[in-house]
Amino acid sequence: MAKTYYDPSDLRKFGDITEWSEELGTKFFDYYNKVFEEGVLSAREKSLIALAVSHVVKCPYCIDAYSKDGLQRGITKEEMMEAVHVGAAIESGATLVHAVQMMNKVNKLEM
């Protein structure tokens, strides 16, 4: 298998970011861990949201992590795919709604 830029084993090194900036790395992980605690949203719901967002921001490490996390939390393959489609719909809608800006600009230029 060809080596790629994104090495799946690098995900295990995520915690190492504190080595070069202990204070900021620690603050990030405190925040990150707090966000994913049970709250108004369940940890399962948060995992599903994280999986969808992972696809939108195109983070292979996050996709790997939240695919695994989702399975461990009982999220089905169908739920995962539906969540990814929700993310894709929002991302494509956000792109397309900017067409209004283009239309406004073209309409002004044609005047």
Secondary structure as UniProt FT lines:
FT   HELIX           8..19
FT   HELIX           22..35
FT   HELIX           43..56
FT   TURN            57..58
FT   HELIX           60..72
FT   TURN            73..74
FT   HELIX           77..97
FT   HELIX           99..110
//
